[in-house]
């Protein structure tokens, strides 16, 4: 069964948001000049960037799970 256009749009925005979080984390962690102090001898922006990058990877994983869920022939059908 072919997936509806709405599912493809949803998948696109899920991947777009995941990549945006990852790139934001990369920018914050490695390019940003903003100083928030130190934590465990590393700048806080580094840890914040790592957190955003991990969240972006988590969202990519969740997007892949969503795509695999839509392959189920009973997707979108609910029983009472």
Protein Blocks (a to p, Z undefined) as FASTA:
>chain_A
ZZdfklmmmmmmmmmmmmmmmmmmmmmmmmpcbdebjeehiafklmmmmmmmmmmmmmmm
mmmmmmmmmmpmkgoiacZZ
